[in-house]
Amino acid sequence: MTDTPDPLHTLPAERRAALRALELAATLGHYGATLDAVESEHAILRDAASKLESLMAFSCQSFFMVDEQSFAFSPVWTSAPDSAEHMAHEVGILIEDRSFAWALGRNKPTVVSASNGERLLLHPLTTATGPIGMFVGLLRKNAEEPSADIGYYLITVILFATATLVENFRLFQRLEQSNVTLEQQVTERTKELTASNTQLTGALDENRHYRRYLETVFSSMLDPLITVDRELNIISLNTAAERFFDRRADSLMGMPFSSAFPHAIDAFGQVFASAIGLGQSVREFRTQYRAEGMEKVLVLSCAPLRSQADSSQEAAEGAVLLIRDITRIVSLEKQLQARHSFRSIVGKSERMQKLYTLLESLAEVDTTVLVTGESGTGKELIADALHHNGARAHGPLIKVNCTALSESLLESELFGHVRGAFTGAVADKAGRFEAAEGGTIFLDEIGDVSQRIQILLLRFLESKEFERVGDTTTRKADVRIVAATNANLAQKIQEGSFRADLYYRLNVMHVKLPSLRERRDDIPPLASHFITLCNKELGTRITGISEDAMHYFMRHQWPGNVRELKHVIEHGSILARQGLISTEHLTPEMLELSSPFAQQHQAPISAHMPAPMSAPASFPMQGQPAAPAGNSANSMAGGTPQHAVPPHMSTGYHPHAAYPMPPRPAFHDLSPETIREAILAARGNKALAARQLGIGRATLYRKMHELGISV
């Protein structure tokens, strides 16, 4: 290695001054170029190499720059591309023997020997922040070194200016990139702000529209709506609330709720306390509302009023109360429940409770049901309950008594007929199955239908298909079938009068109704139920059944079951009119069948019969007080003796007679005199007269028409 002496120490003062001036000129020349005019970093290095070539003879020049991440030197530009690999190899050797580091620390031109004996000029590219690279020049073999007084110094000046320009160019590029990035961010942010502003403007317009919409909805709601603040001062009322309270909204604004509606604060206070005090919404709170002679059933829904709907912890600023008047709905529900519910089948015994459970299960499914039981047990009520408590309640319930018509008429009645199918078929007629579309059809006395009808019913049960009488068009009907019979179908199958396959189709679910003698616990509530009905229909004031009469009720075998019990109560109500039904008001059939002689030939009395010593003095109606002890049908009522049975209501027997008269004649034996007497006894009420005769009202009218009776 050759250590080149610093030329500034060997020159005279005037020469040093000239060199400083030259240095200043060279520096100003480099920095005079604007950075935006520089093409690239390679252009800077190429320009520097050109200037250095004018000072010294180089066969190849290379610039090795420091990598900012790894701090390693790597070649970035070489004057002779073919020599780039050779220059990198020589620099690698210099780095290994630390000659490269030594030259870097001197920070001045340093001539070193290459591996093949050639000479290399090394000079660091250094700025104020430190070295950024190294210039490596391969001197020509016969090249002369520059004069010691100015050559090396000019090399230093040129490379210092180059290093400074490279660093500034890099900073300039970063600044430009930052400016581009910033401009992009500003542009994107401007777009975002513009979009946000547009969105905000749209949201404000939407809010104004939504507010107008809410105000319209608020004012047009059919249910009253009231808004209050934390102190229960009224903020707003809708039109429905004005009508409900009969007050104008403008006269109530800002008024305390307790002052505006003092009669309502008790009913509404709980929901306000929950919504405002606890911050909890109230849903479907039922309450009674009484004011100025009005008594209503209301359902209240109240929600806390907050400025931020999603802040569950924020204290409520008020409450919104929605009032729904369900008075009419409750009334209709009670009527509907009384008319179409399982509870219309009166009974509290264990067997009836099991029956209720079974009916609740059957109401939810759409399967065929076979109802069996003795006559008068209420099989038709089962069909009513299954229909009106199931999914088909919206559809029709069609009832057909299969024994009331002949085979041909029953076929036409069930499936319909077309015009000309038979004599009298003057027009097409839809049958009961078509009329029951989407609903339920109740086939009563199914065990008595003919074989032909059984085949038609079997086909319908299997495929829901049928044809009208005289027609070849196959029709379908979506109908649920509930069939009922008091016949022993198993015995009929053995006799060959009933098809086994039809029985299996009908008997998907079997509901067997117990007889009344099998559920004697239900006799008192049933009697109370029928007394209530009779009081409404007949205008009587019966309060219950005497102890002696109830013993007859509990001993009786009730061959007619619930229907017979209803007729007995109706008979006793007509005779007693008010007070208690006593033994003297019972039917002669019941007195005869329940006599001690008859009891010897009857089945043992149920253990549920009340003991004579522990029975109460009377059996009052449910919901009414018991009659005073000793009060019988002949006791005083309000100081007026109870009237005896008038002559026009005579039943043909004396209550104290030892042997009652024979029972009433059968329907076919009814004479005009018997019918007239029954109508007179019922004071012209033909429905009551029909019940007393044991026939239906339509049958009574038909019999009157046949006999020419016009009473």
C-alpha positions in Angstrom: 0.0 0.0 0.0 1.1 3.5 -0.7 0.2 6.2 1.9 -0.4 9.3 -0.1 0.6 12.5 1.9 -1.9 15.2 2.4 -1.2 17.7 -0.3 -2.4 20.7 1.6 0.5 20.5 4.1 3.2 20.6 1.3 1.9 23.5 -0.7 2.7 27.1 -0.2 0.0 29.4 1.2 -0.9 30.9 -2.1 -1.3 27.5 -3.6 -3.5 26.4 -0.7 -5.7 29.5 -1.2 -6.1 28.7 -4.9 -7.0 25.1 -4.0 -9.7 26.3 -1.5 -11.1 28.5 -4.2 -11.1 25.6 -6.6 -12.8 23.4 -4.0 -15.5 26.1 -3.5 -16.1 26.3 -7.2 -16.4 22.6 -7.6 -18.8 22.3 -4.6 -20.9 25.2 -5.9 -21.0 23.6 -9.3 -22.4 20.3 -7.9 -24.9 22.0 -5.6 -26.0 24.4 -8.2 -28.0 21.6 -10.0 -31.6 21.4 -8.9 -32.6 18.1 -7.5 -35.7 17.8 -9.6 -33.5 18.0 -12.7 -31.4 15.0 -11.6 -32.4 11.9 -13.6 -31.4 9.2 -11.2 -28.8 8.1 -8.7 -26.9 6.3 -11.5 -26.7 9.6 -13.4 -25.0 11.3 -10.4 -22.5 8.5 -10.2 -22.0 8.4 -14.0 -21.3 12.2 -13.9 -18.9 11.8 -11.0 -17.0 9.1 -12.8 -16.7 11.3 -15.9 -15.1 14.0 -13.8 -12.8 11.6 -12.1 -11.7 10.2 -15.5 -10.4 13.6 -16.4 -8.1 13.6 -13.4 -6.8 10.0 -13.6 -6.6 7.2 -16.1 -9.0 4.4 -15.0 -9.7 1.2 -16.9 -12.8 0.7 -14.8 -14.7 2.6 -12.1 -17.3 1.2 -9.6 -19.4 2.6 -6.8 -20.2 0.4 -3.9 -23.1 1.7 -1.8 -24.0 0.8 1.8 -27.3 -1.1 2.2 -29.4 0.7 4.7 -30.8 -2.5 6.1 -27.8 -4.8 6.3 -25.0 -2.2 6.2 -23.2 -4.3 3.6 -21.4 -2.8 0.6 -22.8 -3.8 -2.8 -22.0 -2.6 -6.3 -24.6 -0.3 -7.8 -22.8 1.1 -10.8 -19.8 0.1 -12.9 -18.4 1.9 -15.9 -17.5 -1.4 -17.6 -20.4 -3.9 -17.1 -18.1 -6.8 -18.2 -15.7 -5.9 -15.3 -18.4 -5.7 -12.6 -17.9 -9.2 -11.4 -14.1 -8.8 -11.3 -14.4 -5.5 -9.3 -16.8 -7.2 -6.8 -14.3 -10.0 -6.4 -11.4 -7.6 -5.7 -13.5 -5.6 -3.2 -14.5 -8.8 -1.5 -10.7 -9.6 -1.0 -10.1 -6.1 0.3 -12.9 -6.5 2.8 -11.5 -9.8 4.0 -8.0 -8.5 4.6 -9.5 -5.3 6.1 -7.8 -3.0 3.6 -11.3 -1.8 2.7 -12.1 -0.9 6.2 -8.7 0.9 6.6 -9.3 3.0 3.5 -12.8 3.7 4.7 -11.4 5.1 8.0 -8.9 7.3 6.3 -11.5 9.1 4.3 -9.0 10.1 1.6 -7.7 8.7 -1.6 -5.9 5.4 -1.0 -4.1 3.3 -3.6 -4.0 -0.4 -2.9 -2.7 -3.4 -4.8 -5.2 -5.9 -6.4 -4.8 -9.6 -6.3 -3.3 -9.7 -9.8 -0.9 -6.9 -9.1 -3.1 -4.1 -10.5 -3.7 -0.9 -8.6 -7.0 0.2 -7.1 -7.9 3.7 -6.0 -10.3 3.6 -3.0 -12.1 6.7 -1.7 -15.1 6.8 0.7 -18.3 8.5 -0.2 -18.9 10.4 3.0 -21.4 13.0 4.1 -22.0 14.7 7.4 -24.0 11.8 8.6 -21.3 9.2 7.8 -20.1 7.0 4.9 -22.8 6.0 2.3 -20.5 4.2 -0.1 -17.0 3.6 -1.6 -15.5 4.6 -4.9 -13.2 1.9 -6.4 -11.2 2.8 -9.5 -9.0 0.3 -11.4 -5.9 2.3 -12.5 -4.5 1.6 -15.9 -1.1 0.0 -15.9 0.9 2.9 -17.2 -1.3 5.6 -15.7 0.4 8.4 -13.8 -0.9 9.5 -10.5 -2.1 13.1 -10.3 0.2 15.8 -9.1 0.3 15.7 -5.3 -0.6 19.3 -5.0 -4.1 19.3 -6.5 -5.1 16.0 -8.1 -6.0 14.0 -5.0 -7.6 17.0 -3.4 -9.9 17.4 -6.4 -10.8 13.7 -6.2 -11.8 14.2 -2.6 -13.8 17.3 -3.4 -15.6 15.6 -6.3 -16.5 12.5 -4.3 -17.6 14.6 -1.3 -19.9 16.6 -3.5 -21.2 13.4 -5.2 -21.9 11.8 -1.8 -23.7 14.9 -0.7 -25.7 15.1 -3.9 -26.6 11.3 -3.7 -27.8 11.8 -0.1 -29.8 14.9 -1.0 -31.3 13.1 -4.0 -32.3 10.2 -1.8 -33.9 12.6 0.6 -35.6 14.4 -2.3 -37.0 11.1 -3.6 -38.3 10.2 -0.2 -39.8 13.7 0.2 -41.4 13.3 -3.3 -42.8 9.9 -2.3 -44.0 11.3 0.9 -45.6 14.2 -1.0 -47.2 11.7 -3.4 -48.4 9.6 -0.5 -49.7 12.6 1.3 -51.4 13.8 -1.8 -53.0 10.4 -2.2 -54.1 10.4 1.4 -55.4 14.0 1.1 -57.3 12.9 -2.1 -58.7 9.8 -0.4 -59.5 11.8 2.7 -61.2 14.4 0.6 -63.2 11.7 -1.1 -64.1 10.2 2.3 -65.1 13.6 3.7 -67.1 14.3 0.5 -68.8 10.9 0.8 -69.4 11.4 4.5 -70.8 14.8 3.9 -73.1 13.4 1.2 -74.1 10.5 3.5 -74.7 13.0 6.4 -76.8 15.1 4.2 -78.8 12.1 3.1 -79.0 10.9 6.7 -80.4 14.3 7.8 -82.9 14.2 4.9 -83.8 10.6 5.9 -84.1 11.6 9.5 -86.4 14.5 8.6 -88.5 12.1 6.4 -88.4 9.5 9.2 -89.5 12.0 11.7 -92.4 13.1 9.6 -93.2 9.4 9.0 -93.1 8.7 12.8 -95.3 11.7 13.5 -97.8 10.4 11.0 -97.7 6.9 12.4 -97.8 8.3 15.9 -100.9 10.3 15.2 -102.6 7.6 13.1 -102.2 4.7 15.5 -105.4 3.2 16.6 -104.1 2.4 20.1 -103.4 5.3 22.5 -99.8 6.3 22.9 -98.4 8.6 25.6 -94.9 9.9 26.2 -93.7 11.2 29.6 -90.4 12.5 31.0 -88.6 11.3 34.1 -91.0 13.3 36.4 -94.0 11.8 34.6 -94.8 15.1 32.9 -96.7 14.5 29.6 -94.6 15.1 26.5 -97.0 14.0 23.8 -100.2 12.1 23.1 -101.5 10.7 19.8 -105.0 11.1 18.5 -106.1 7.8 19.8 -105.1 8.8 23.3 -107.1 12.0 23.0 -110.2 9.9 22.1 -109.5 7.4 24.8 -109.2 9.9 27.6 -111.5 12.5 25.9 -109.0 15.2 26.4 -107.1 17.4 23.9 -103.4 17.0 23.7 -102.5 20.7 23.6 -104.2 21.1 27.0 -102.2 18.3 28.6 -98.6 19.1 27.4 -96.3 19.5 30.3 -98.9 18.5 32.8 -98.1 15.8 35.4 -99.7 12.5 34.5 -101.2 12.2 38.0 -102.9 15.5 37.6 -104.1 15.0 34.1 -105.4 11.4 34.7 -105.7 10.9 38.5 -108.0 7.9 38.0 -105.4 6.1 35.8 -102.3 6.6 37.9 -102.9 3.4 40.0 -103.3 1.3 36.9 -100.4 2.8 35.0 -98.0 3.6 37.9 -96.4 0.1 38.0 -95.4 0.2 34.4 -94.0 3.7 34.6 -92.0 2.8 37.7 -90.5 -0.3 35.9 -89.7 1.6 32.8 -88.3 4.8 34.3 -87.1 3.7 37.7 -85.6 0.3 36.8 -85.0 1.0 33.1 -86.8 -2.2 32.1 -89.4 -2.6 29.3 -92.8 -3.9 30.2 -94.6 -6.1 27.7 -98.3 -7.0 27.7 -99.2 -6.0 31.3 -102.9 -6.6 31.8 -104.7 -4.3 34.2 -108.2 -3.1 35.1 -109.1 0.5 34.3 -112.1 2.2 35.9 -113.1 5.8 35.3 -116.4 7.7 35.1 -118.5 4.6 35.1 -116.3 2.8 32.6 -114.6 -0.5 33.4 -112.1 -1.7 30.8 -109.5 -4.4 30.5 -106.3 -2.9 29.2 -102.9 -4.3 28.1 -100.0 -1.9 28.7 -96.6 -1.9 27.1 -94.1 0.6 28.3 -90.5 1.2 27.2 -87.8 3.5 28.7 -87.1 6.6 26.6 -83.3 7.2 26.1 -81.3 9.5 23.9 -79.1 6.6 22.8 -81.1 3.5 22.1 -78.0 1.2 22.3 -76.9 2.4 25.8 -78.5 0.0 28.2 -76.7 1.7 31.2 -77.9 5.2 30.4 -80.6 6.4 32.7 -84.1 6.7 31.2 -85.2 10.2 30.3 -88.8 9.1 30.2 -91.1 6.4 29.0 -93.4 5.6 26.1 -96.7 4.0 27.1 -98.8 2.0 24.6 -102.4 1.3 25.7 -104.4 -1.5 24.1 -108.1 -1.9 25.0 -108.9 -5.6 25.0 -112.3 -5.4 26.8 -114.2 -6.7 23.8 -111.6 -9.3 23.0 -111.7 -10.6 26.6 -115.5 -10.7 26.4 -115.3 -12.6 23.1 -112.7 -14.9 24.5 -114.9 -15.8 27.4 -117.8 -16.4 25.0 -115.7 -18.5 22.7 -114.1 -20.4 25.6 -117.5 -21.2 27.0 -118.8 -22.2 23.5 -115.7 -24.0 22.0 -113.3 -25.4 24.6 -112.7 -28.6 26.4 -114.0 -27.0 29.5 -117.5 -26.9 28.0 -117.4 -30.7 28.6 -118.2 -30.4 32.3 -116.4 -32.8 34.6 -113.7 -32.9 37.2 -113.3 -36.7 37.8 -110.1 -38.5 37.2 -111.5 -40.1 34.0 -112.6 -36.8 32.6 -109.2 -35.2 33.4 -107.5 -38.0 31.4 -110.1 -37.4 28.6 -109.1 -33.7 28.6 -105.5 -34.5 28.2 -106.2 -36.9 25.3 -108.4 -34.3 23.6 -105.7 -31.6 23.9 -103.2 -34.0 22.2 -105.7 -34.9 19.5 -106.6 -31.3 18.8 -103.0 -30.6 17.6 -103.0 -33.4 15.0 -105.2 -34.0 12.0 -106.0 -37.6 12.4 -109.3 -39.6 12.2 -111.0 -40.0 15.6 -113.6 -42.6 16.6 -115.7 -41.6 19.5 -117.7 -44.4 21.3 -119.9 -44.4 24.3 -123.5 -44.8 25.4 -126.2 -42.6 24.2 -126.3 -39.3 25.9 -122.6 -39.2 26.9 -121.8 -36.2 24.8 -120.1 -37.6 21.7 -121.1 -34.6 19.7 -119.3 -32.3 22.2 -116.1 -34.2 21.5 -116.3 -33.4 17.8 -117.0 -29.7 18.7 -114.0 -29.6 21.1 -111.6 -31.3 18.6 -112.6 -29.0 15.8 -112.7 -25.6 17.6 -109.5 -26.2 19.5 -107.5 -27.5 16.5 -105.9 -26.1 13.4 -109.1 -26.5 11.4 -111.1 -24.1 13.7 -111.3 -21.5 10.9 -113.0 -24.1 8.7 -116.6 -25.4 8.8 -117.8 -28.1 11.2 -120.4 -30.3 9.4 -122.5 -32.8 11.4 -124.3 -35.7 9.8 -126.6 -38.2 11.6 -126.1 -41.3 9.5 -129.4 -43.0 10.7 -131.7 -40.1 9.9 -131.6 -40.9 6.1 -132.0 -43.9 3.8 -129.0 -45.3 2.0 -129.6 -43.4 -1.3 -130.4 -40.2 0.5 -127.4 -40.5 2.8 -125.1 -41.1 -0.2 -126.4 -37.9 -1.9 -126.2 -36.0 1.4 -122.6 -37.1 2.0 -121.1 -36.9 -1.5 -123.6 -34.7 -3.4 -125.3 -35.5 -6.7 -125.6 -34.1 -10.3 -128.7 -33.0 -12.1 -130.8 -35.9 -13.3 -129.0 -38.5 -11.1 -132.4 -39.5 -9.6 -136.0 -38.3 -9.5 -136.1 -34.9 -7.9 -132.4 -34.1 -8.7 -133.2 -30.9 -10.6 -129.8 -29.3 -10.1 -126.2 -30.2 -9.1 -125.7 -30.3 -5.3 -122.5 -30.4 -3.3 -122.4 -33.0 -0.5 -121.4 -32.6 3.1 -117.8 -33.6 2.4 -117.4 -30.8 -0.1 -119.1 -28.4 2.3 -116.6 -29.4 5.1 -113.6 -28.5 2.9 -110.8 -27.3 5.2 -112.8 -28.2 8.3 -114.2 -31.2 10.1 -117.1 -33.6 9.4 -118.8 -35.4 12.2 -120.4 -38.7 11.3 -122.8 -39.7 14.1 -124.1 -43.2 14.4 -121.5 -44.5 12.0 -122.2 -48.1 13.1 -125.6 -48.1 11.4 -124.7 -47.2 7.8 -125.2 -49.7 5.0 -122.4 -51.8 3.3 -122.5 -49.5 0.2 -122.0 -46.4 2.3 -119.2 -48.2 4.2 -117.4 -48.9 1.0 -117.7 -45.3 -0.1 -116.5 -44.0 3.2 -113.5 -46.5 3.1 -112.5 -45.2 -0.2 -112.6 -41.6 1.0 -110.6 -42.4 4.1 -107.9 -44.0 2.0 -107.6 -41.5 -0.8 -109.8 -38.4 0.1 -111.6 -39.1 -3.2 -115.3 -39.5 -4.1 -117.8 -39.0 -6.9 -121.1 -37.3 -6.7 -124.2 -39.5 -7.3 -124.7 -39.8 -11.0 -121.3 -38.3 -11.9 -118.0 -39.9 -13.1 -115.7 -37.0 -12.1 -113.5 -37.8 -9.2 -113.3 -35.1 -6.6 -111.1 -34.5 -3.6 -111.9 -32.9 -0.2 -109.5 -31.9 2.6 -111.6 -32.9 5.6 -110.9 -34.3 9.0 -113.3 -37.1 10.0 -114.6 -37.6 13.5 -117.0 -40.6 13.7 -119.2 -41.6 16.7 -121.3 -44.6 17.6 -122.9 -46.2 20.6 -122.9 -49.6 18.9 -120.4 -52.4 19.6 -118.5 -52.3 16.3 -116.4 -55.4 17.2 -119.6 -57.4 17.5 -121.0 -55.9 14.3 -117.8 -57.0 12.5 -118.3 -60.6 13.8 -121.9 -60.4 12.6 -120.8 -59.2 9.2 -122.7 -56.0 9.3 -119.7 -53.7 9.6 -116.5 -53.9 7.5 -113.3 -54.6 9.5 -111.2 -52.5 7.2 -113.4 -49.5 7.6 -113.2 -50.0 11.4 -109.4 -50.0 11.3 -109.5 -46.8 9.2 -111.8 -45.0 11.6 -110.2 -46.3 14.8 -106.9 -44.5 14.3 -107.5 -42.7 17.6 -110.2 -44.0 19.9 -112.0 -41.8 22.4 -114.3 -43.8 24.7 -116.6 -41.6 26.8 -117.4 -43.0 30.2 -121.1 -43.3 31.2 -122.4 -41.0 33.9 -122.7 -43.8 36.4 -118.9 -44.4 35.9 -118.1 -40.8 36.9 -120.6 -40.0 39.7 -118.2 -37.3 41.0 -119.2 -35.2 38.0 -123.0 -35.3 38.8 -123.0 -32.3 41.2 -121.0 -30.0 38.8 -123.0 -31.2 35.8 -126.3 -30.5 37.7 -125.0 -27.0 38.7 -124.1 -26.4 35.0 -127.6 -27.4 33.8 -129.3 -25.4 36.5 -127.4 -22.3 35.3 -128.5 -23.0 31.7 -132.1 -23.5 32.7 -132.2 -20.3 34.7 -131.0 -18.4 31.6 -133.4 -20.2 29.1 -136.5 -20.6 31.3 -136.2 -17.5 33.5 -136.2 -19.7 36.7 -134.3 -18.9 39.9 -133.1 -22.3 41.0 -130.4 -22.2 43.7 -129.5 -25.9 44.0 -130.6 -29.4 44.7 -131.9 -30.6 48.0 -130.1 -33.3 50.0 -132.8 -36.0 49.4 -132.9 -35.2 45.7 -129.2 -35.5 45.4 -129.3 -38.9 47.0 -131.6 -40.0 44.1 -129.2 -38.4 41.7 -126.3 -40.4 43.1 -128.2 -43.7 43.2 -129.7 -43.4 39.8 -128.1 -45.5 37.1 -128.6 -42.8 34.4 -129.3 -45.0 31.3 -129.6 -41.8 29.3 -126.4 -40.4 30.8 -125.7 -36.6 30.6 -128.7 -36.0 28.3 -131.0 -37.6 30.8 -129.5 -35.6 33.6 -130.1 -32.4 31.6 -133.7 -33.3 31.1 -134.2 -34.2 34.8 -132.8 -30.8 35.8 -134.9 -29.0 33.2 -138.0 -30.9 34.5 -137.2 -30.0 38.1 -136.5 -26.4 37.2 -139.9 -26.0 35.5 -141.7 -27.5 38.5 -139.7 -25.7 41.3 -139.2 -22.4 39.5 -137.1 -21.1 42.4 -135.2 -22.3 45.4 -134.1 -25.9 45.6 -135.0 -28.8 43.4 -136.5 -31.4 45.7 -137.6 -35.1 45.3 -141.1 -34.0 44.4 -139.7 -32.2 41.3 -138.0 -35.3 39.9 -139.3 -37.2 37.0 -141.4 -40.3 37.7 -139.0 -42.5 35.7 -136.2 -41.4 38.0 -138.2 -42.0 41.1 -139.3 -45.4 39.9 -135.9 -46.6 38.8 -134.2 -45.2 42.0 -136.8 -46.8 44.4 -135.6 -49.3 46.9 -137.2 -52.2 44.9 -135.5 -51.1 41.8 -132.2 -50.7 43.6 -132.2 -54.4 44.4 -131.9 -55.2 40.6 -129.3 -52.5 39.8 -125.6 -52.6 39.9 -123.9 -51.7 43.2 -123.8 -48.0 43.9 -120.5 -46.3 43.2 -118.3 -45.6 46.2 -118.3 -42.0 45.1 -121.9 -41.5 46.4 -122.0 -39.2 49.4 -122.9 -40.8 52.7 -126.3 -39.8 54.0 -125.0 -38.7 57.4 -122.3 -36.5 56.0 -124.1 -35.0 53.1 -125.0 -31.3 53.3 -128.5 -30.1 53.7 -128.6 -29.1 50.0 -126.4 -29.0 46.9 -126.4 -25.4 45.7 -125.3 -24.2 42.3 -121.6 -23.5 41.8 -120.9 -19.9 42.5 -124.1 -19.4 44.6 -124.5 -19.7 48.4 -126.2 -22.8 49.8 -129.9 -22.4 50.7 -130.7 -22.2 54.4 -131.3 -25.4 56.3 -134.9 -26.6 56.0 -135.5 -24.6 52.8 -137.3 -26.9 50.4 -139.3 -26.4 47.3 -142.4 -25.6 49.5 -140.6 -23.3 51.9 -141.3 -19.6 52.1 -139.3 -17.3 49.7 -139.5 -13.7 50.7 -142.7 -14.3 52.7 -144.6 -15.7 49.8 -145.3 -19.4 49.7 -143.9 -21.1 46.6 -146.7 -21.9 44.2 -147.8 -25.4 43.5 -147.6 -26.8 40.0 -150.4 -25.2 38.0 -152.9 -27.3 36.2 -151.6 -26.4 32.8 -148.2 -27.7 33.7 -149.4 -31.0 35.1 -147.2 -34.0 34.3 -149.8 -36.6 35.0 -148.7 -37.7 38.5 -148.9 -36.4 42.1 -145.6 -35.8 43.8 -146.7 -37.7 46.9 -148.4 -40.6 45.0 -147.1 -44.1 45.9 -146.9 -45.3 42.4 -146.1 -42.8 39.5 -147.9 -42.9 36.2 -146.4 -44.7 33.2 -143.8 -42.9 31.1 -144.7 -40.6 28.2 -145.7 -42.3 24.9 -143.2 -42.9 22.1 -142.8 -40.4 19.2 -144.9 -42.5 16.8 -147.7 -42.7 19.4 -147.9 -39.0 20.0 -151.4 -37.7 19.6 -152.5 -34.2 18.7 -153.8 -33.8 22.3 -150.5 -34.8 23.8 -148.6 -32.3 21.6 -151.1 -29.5 22.4 -150.9 -30.2 26.1 -147.1 -30.1 26.0 -147.1 -26.7 24.1 -149.6 -25.3 26.6 -147.6 -26.6 29.5 -144.5 -24.9 28.0 -146.5 -21.6 27.6 -146.1 -21.7 23.8 -142.3 -22.4 23.9 -142.1 -25.1 21.3 -138.4 -25.8 22.0 -139.3 -26.5 25.6 -142.3 -28.6 24.6 -140.1 -30.7 22.3 -137.7 -31.3 25.1 -140.5 -32.4 27.4 -141.7 -34.8 24.7 -138.2 -36.1 24.3 -137.9 -35.1 20.6 -136.1 -32.4 18.7 -137.7 -29.1 17.8 -137.6 -29.8 14.0 -139.2 -33.2 14.7 -142.0 -31.5 16.6 -142.6 -29.1 13.8 -142.7 -31.9 11.3 -145.1 -33.9 13.6 -147.3 -30.8 14.0 -147.4 -30.4 10.2 -148.3 -34.1 9.7 -151.2 -33.8 12.3 -152.3 -30.4 11.1 -151.7 -28.8 14.5 -151.4 -25.0 14.3 -151.0 -24.1 18.0 
